[in-house]
Each structure stands twice: as C-alpha cells, then as structure tokens.
Amino acid sequence: MALTGMQIYKSLPRTNCKDCGLPTCMAFAMQVAAKQRALEDCPHISDEASSELSESSAPPMKLVSIGSDERKFEIGQETVMFRHEEKFHRGTAIAVRFGKELTDTEVDEKLRAVNEDVFTRVGERLYVKFCAVEVDGAADPAERMKKIVDASCLPAIVIGSDTEKVRAAAAAVKEEKPLLYRAENGTLETMTAMAKELGLPLAIHAPTLEELADMTQKAKEAGVEDIVLSFDCENLGETIRMMTIARRAALRKQFRPLGYPAMVDVKTTDPMLESVFAASCAAKYAGIVIVDGAEPWQVLPVLTIVQDVYTDPQVPNTVEADLHEVGSPNENSPVLFTTNFSLTYFSVEGEVERSKIPAYICVVDTEGLGVLNAYAGDKISAEKVIKALQEQGIAEKVKHRKLIIPGLLPIFRAEIEDTSEWTEVIIGPEAAREIPAFLTNNWS
C-alpha cells in the first residue's frame, strides 16, 4: 500500500531546513507521497527511516543517470501518462549512432556534424545529447570509444553484441559512466555482471513485456539498479503500444519490474522516415532515441518535437518584460513593441535580426499571451504599452519619437499619439515574417 504524506512526514527530521528545495518537511512528504520526489532527495533522513520507507515511497519510474558530472543526462522518474495531467519532466535525448562500418575518416566527419548540430529555438539551446558507438567491428574498441567520447563531449552509449568488445570499450571510458547497450536473453548474465562490476547503467531488451519484466527483476537481484528498457522500432505502432503498456503498468499499477525509463533504436534505410519514427517515439514515451542521421535537416525536426512536447503546459512560456536590443542600435534605430509570449517575441526578434537593421524591442508583460490573445483577454492596452515604454527608458536612447506597433493593434495608434511623447505611431505588419521588408522600406 502506498504511504501517505503524514506517514512519510513522521519519519523525516522535521526541521524545515529547505535543503531539499521545498519550504517545509510536510511539503516534501506530500511530494514523495505523490511520487514526484524521491525519499533520497532529503539529505538528512536517517538510514533507518530510509531503509523502512524507500521501497514504498520510491517513484514508480526509476531515475537513471548516464554520463559523468560534466556530461550527465538523466531520464526517467516521470509521473504521468499525459502531459495535461501535470507535465513531462525530462525531455527525450537524441543519440546519434556511429556505426561499426564507419571508417576513421567517416567517424571524424560525423563527429563534426554532431558537434555542429546546435540550434537556438524560442530562446532554448537544442542539440544532440548522446553518441551511440557500435564496437563489434572495431579492431580496437577501447581506442574507438575513447576517441569518440573525447571528441564529442557527450555522454556515451556502448553498443555491441560481442560482450568482450563491449567490456573493453566500456572499461576505457567507465569514468564517463556510459550506458551499456544491451542485455538480451543470451547475454543477460554476462552484461549484468559487467554493469555491476563497472558500476554502469544497463539497457535490457526482450521480445515481449513479460520476458522484459522477468529480465529486469533478475538484473536488479544481481545488483544492477540503473536499468533502461530497450525497444526496437521495426514496427512503429507495436513499439509505441509496448512502451505505453510498460509506462501504464509502472505509473498506474506500480509494477516495479517495468518501472524504468525506455529507449528506442530506430533502424530504417529511409532517412526521412527515420525522423518521423524518432519524433513519434519521443512523444510516446522514449527517454532516448538512437538515430543514424546527423544532418541538421534530420535532427532539428525531432529536437523541435521534443521541445514542444516537454514544455510545461501549466506555465506560460515567457521572456523577460524588458527592453531588448537586436544588433547594436543607436539613437536613430527603430523602436518596436511586442508581448512577452516567447514564441511571439523570438519570432519578432528573429525577423528584425534578419532585416539587418539594428532595433530596440520593448517587451510588454501580457502574462505570456500573444498579441491577439492578450488584447482579447484585456492583458494589453495602449496605457500599458506607454507605461512599459516609460519604465524601460527607451525615450532616453533615441532622438526620434517614432514607435512601430503590431499590425494587429491599429486601434492603439490614436491613444498612444494623444497621451504619450510618441507622436508618430507607425502601424507595422501583422505577421512577423513581413518585418524585414517593412523595415527596409520604411526605415532609413
């Protein structure tokens, strides 16, 4: 039976020290009872209390850490089946495979591509999170593994069916805590012993969920705690079905043998289909997706899906309501305003940057709403815009009094001109993509 918050609270130090990141021990106890925090997050709990409560209070899905402190990535400890119930906590990681057939030159080229796969979207940095290295065909698996890990600066996944080569490669970089991929029916005992000896996380694969649950139990009994459920993706529908059942069993039924994060190995000869499969598995419910393609057009769509799915739906995605500079604006530069909804702001900022005309952007606090929604919800007004301009001191930075307003808010023009020092209000375009042409044609 699950423990209540009060039962957990009675075993805590009850000092309200806040070292767990929460204001009180009761708040922490309630989070543990809701399976949103681990008991180990309390640094002051006694060994006796921890031993008594750990199994009952443990989150239904294990948190698995891969990589060393400098390049650590965590998956698991999710709490809901659907994002709208609360949120998804840890975004899917894209792992690029370095196939055993690659020559040293091809490895170098792929490493260069992976290191360059860094994108900025809506103010967030998106990039590949893992290098997945096949070692079966390598003459010196340790050397190949070390070369790729050192050059990529990413946590690693050691892929191989030859357990001796997997051991050699993993041992060469064990301080970086790579993921061993993977134990199957014929190699479970060997891979489990290797994972325990080297202190590394282990991926386990089986053709059915029943066999998978049995194998994870054996691995845990052998002393391996950090386990990842491994799925193939030859049939996308079947893969998603199995991952969904496993997640439901863990979260809804508290079935511990399947209470681990999942990963998917996408294998297809069609590079476009690979991106589709990877994005689908990221949405339901893979913590890691292994792909072959490292070109930007293959990676960015998947990273975008992950960013969207793992955004907290209960918290508006906002930027700071402040004066932002694009380029190096001066006293003659244009002044625009927009809302603090991230997608709106970064769309405007990106198009202003594309125009090559340095500008000031006054960001008005609309509680995370876009232009039309803010207007409909009475979160923006001419008075509020004028107040934001005054507080941000933009008038002191430019010698003109021209203000470009969103084309969706022409109704603000007269009031701003009549009640503020901005005597020439210019109605801008309705869509952000029209900003470069607008600035080029209307500002010199």
N, C-alpha and C positions, 0 to 999 in steps of 0.2 A: 504494500500500500504506500502511496506517495506521502511524504511528510508534509505537514502543514507549516506555514511560516512561523507559527508560535513554537512548534516543536524544535525547529531549527534554531530559532532565536534563543531558546533556553540553553543551547549548547555553545553559543557564541560568547566571546569575552564581555560583551555588552558595555563597552567603553565609549562607543560612538567616536572612534578615533579618526574615521574618514579615510583610512589608508586603503580601503577597497574602492574608493572613488565615489561612494554614496554617503549621504549625510548622517545616517544612523544605522545601527546594527539591525534594527527592525526592517528598515528599507532593504538592506542586503538580504535578510532572511526571506523576505517576500519575493525578491528576485530569484533566489535559489529555489524556493518552492515552486515558482513559475517556470523553472528550468531555463531561465535566461542568464543565470550566472552559475559558475562552479563554486563549490564549497572552498576549493583551494585558493580562490581569489581573496579570502580573508587571511592575511599574513600572520595573525595572532591566534588562530584557533589551535587548541591543544591537539596533540597526536591522538589522545584517547577519543576525543569528540570527533576528530576527523575520521578515525577508523570506524566509529559507530555509524556515522551519518553518510560517509562518502558514497557508498553504493546506492542508497535510497535517494540521495539528493543529487546525484550526478545528472548532468544534462542528458536528454535522450540520445543526442548525437555527440560523439566524441570530437573534441577539438584536436586536430592533428597539425603539428608544426613541422615544416620541411625547410631545410636550409639553416645556416648559422645565423648568429645575431645580426651580422651585417647584411645578409641577403635572405632573411627569414620570410616565409609566406605561410599563413595559417588558413586552413579550410575546416569546415565542419561547424559544430555547435549551432546549427540552425534550429529555429524553434517553431516554424510554421510551414504549412503546406502551400499557402497562397500569400502573396505579398501584401494584399489588403488586410490580412488578419493582424499584421504588425509591420514587419519588414524583413527582407533578407539581409543578413549581416555581412557576409564575406563574398565578394564578387568572384566569379569564375576566373581562373587563371588560364591563359593560353600558353601551351607548351609547344615549342617548335621542335620537330623530330630531326635529328641528324642521323640519317640512315647509314646502315653498315656498308652500303655500296659506294658511299661518297669518297672521293679521293681527298688528299690533303688540301689541294687547291680548291676543290668544291666546298670543303668544310670552311676554309677561310672566307670564301665568297658568301656562304650562308651566315657565318658569324657576323660579317659586315652588315648583311641585310637585317639580321635580328637586332643588332645594336643601333641601327638607324630607324627601326620601327618604333619611333616615339612620336606621339601626336598630342596636341592640346585641343580639347573639345570642351566647350562650356566651362572653361577655366580649370579643367582637370587634366592631369597628365596620364595618358593611356600608353601602355607598352606591353610587350611580351614578358611573361613572368617566369618562364622556365625554359631550360634547354633539356631536351629528352634525347639521350645519347644511346644509340644501339651499339653494343660492344661485341656481339657474337663474331663478326667477321674481322675484327681488328687484330693485327699481328701483336700489338702491344696495347691491350685495353686500358691499362693504367695510364700510359702516356697520352692516349687519345682523350680519355676522360679528363685528365688534368688540364690538357691544352684548352679544351672547350670551356670548362668551368672557369679557368683563369681569364680567358679572353671575353667571356660573355658577362661576367659579374652577376650571374643569375643563379638561383637555386637549381639543382640538377635532379634529373630522373635517370636512373641507370636501367636501360632496357636490355634484356637478354634472356635466352633460354639455356645457355651454357653457364651453369652455376659457377664454374671455376673462373670464367672470364668476368662474370658479374662481381664475384668476390674481389678479384684483383682490381677492377675499376672502382668499386665502392670503397675499398680499403685505401686507395690512393687519395681519395677526397673525403674521407669519413668525417674530418673536422668540419666540413661544409654541410654535413647531415643530409645527403641526398636520399631520395625515395627509391627503394628497391622495387623494380617492376619486372616480373611479377611472379607470385607463387601460384602454381596450378596444382591439379590433383597429384601429378607425379613428382613435383618438386617442393611441395608444402613443407615437409620436414626439414629439408636442406635449407630452404630460403628462410624459414622461421628461425632456425639455429643461427644463420648468418645475421639476420636482423637483430637478434638478441645479443650476439657477440659484439657486433659493431655499434649497437645502440642506435639503429636506424629505423625509420618508418617503413612499412611493407604494404604493397598493393597485392590484393588477393583476387583471383578470378576463378569462376566456376560457371558451367553452362546453365545451371538453374539456381534459383534463390535458396532452395532447400540445401543444396550442396554448399553454396556460399556461406550460409549461416553456420553450417557444421564446421567448415574450414576456419572461419573467424574464431569460433569457440576453441578449436584446437590451438590456434596461434596464440590466443590470449592465455590459455592454460600453460603454454610453453614459455610465457613471459614476455610476449610482444604486446604492447599496449597501443602503439600508434599504427592503426590499420586503415587502409583506404580500399573501398570496394571498387573493383575494376570491371568495366563493361566494354565489350566491343560494339562497333556501330555498323555492322554489315546490313542490318535491318533497322532503320531509324525508329519505326513505330514500336518494334519489340524492345529496343533498348530503352526508350522513354517509358514504356509500360513497366519494365523491370525496375528502373530507378524510382518510379513513382510508388510502386508497391513497397519497395525497400524503405523509402522515406516515410510512407504512411505507417508501416509496421513499427518503425523506430519512434516516430513522434506521437502517433495516436495510440499505439498498443504497448509502448515502452518495451519493445522487443530488442533486448540488448545485442544479440548476435548480429543484427543489421544496423545497429546504432553507430554507424561510421559514415564519413563523407564519401562521395562517389567520384569516379573519374571515368572518362571515355576516351578510347583510342579510335579516332576517325580514320578509316582507311578506304580511300576511293581514288580511282585514276582521274576523275573529273575534278579539277581544281575549284571550279565554281560550286559544284555540288558539295565539296568539302567544306566550304564556308557556310553553306546552308545547313549542313548537318551539325557543324560546330556551334552555330548560333542557336539551333534548336535544342541541343543538349545543354548549352549554357543556361537557357531559360528553364529547363526541366531535367535534372537538377544537378548537373555535374559541377564539382568543385574545381576540377582540372579537365581541360580538353586538349588532347595531343593532336597536332596537325602537321602536315608536311610543308605547306606553303608558307613562305616568309615574306612575300612581296606585299607592299602596302595595300594594294587593292584586295588582297586575300585576307589580311589581318584586320584592317580597320573596321570593316563591317561587323565582325564578331566582337571586337572591343566596344563598338558603339552599342550593340545589343546588350552586352554585359553592363555597361554604364547605365543604360536606361532601366533595365530590369532591377538593378541593385540600388537604385535611388530610393530613398525613404519616401513613400507616398504620403506620409503624415506631416512632413516638414517641407515647407516651400523652399524651392531651390533658388537662393537669392545671392546677390552680390552686395557689397557694402554701399550704402546710400551716401555717396561722396562725389567729389569732383575728380574725374578720371582724365588723364591726358593720353592722347594717341599720337605717337611720334614726338616731336619736340615743338609744341605750339608756342606762338608768341602773341604779342598784343594785337596782331591783325588776324589771328586764326578764328575760324568759325566756332560758334557755341551751339551745341545741341542738347536736348534733354531726352531722357527715356526712363523707363521704370527699372526697378531693381530685381525683376524676374531674370534669372540667369540666362535663359535662352534668348530672351529679348535683348538684354544688354550685350551679350557676346556676339549676337548677330549684327547688331549696330556697330559694335567696336570693330569686328572683322571687316565689315564693308567700308568703314571710314579708313581703316588701315589700307585696304585695297585701293582706295582712291588716291593714295599717296599725298593727301592733303592733311597736315597735322591739325588736330582739332581738340577742343575741350568737350567732354560729355558730362553733363550734370545728371546724376542718377537720383531719382526721386523715390522715396520709400513708399511702396504700394503694397507692402506685406506679401511680396512675392507674386504679384499678379502682373500679367501682360497689359498692354495699353488698353485694349477694348474691355477686358475683364475688370481692370482697375476702374475704368470710367463707369461701367455698368454697376459695379459694386460700391461706388462712391468712395473709392480709395485714392482718387487723384482729382485735383481741381486746379483751376488757374491760381487760386490763392496759395495752394500747397506748393505749386511749381515756383511761384515768386518767392515764397519763404525759403525753399531749398536753394535757390539762386543766391539769396542774401546770406544764408548761413555758410555757404561754400565759398563766398567771396570772389565769385567769378568776375564781377564788375571791376575789381582791382587789377585783374590780369589782362584785360583787353581794353582798348581805347574806343572801340565801337560799341553800339548798343543794338546789335542785330542778334536775334535769337531764332534758331531753326527749331520748329516744333513738329512732332509726328503728324503726318498727313491724315491720320485717323482722328485727330483732335483739333480740327479747324475752328471749332466753337470757342477755343481758348484765346484766339488771336486778339479779339477786341478788348477783352478784360485785362489781358496782360499789358497791352499797349496803354490802356487807360489808367491802370493802377500801379504801374511799376516804371522803373527807369528804362526798361527795354522797349524803346519806342518804335522799333521796326521788327515786327514778328513775321518771319517767313515760314509759310506752310511747306513742310518737307514732303518727301514721298511717303506713300502708305506702306510700301514693302521695303525691307532693309536692302534687298539686292539692287534697288534703284538709287541708293545713296551715292555710289561713285560717280555716276553720270550727273546726278543732281549737283553735287559739289563742284564738279568740273565745269559745269555750265553756269552755275550761279554764284561761284565764289572765285575771286581772283586775288 
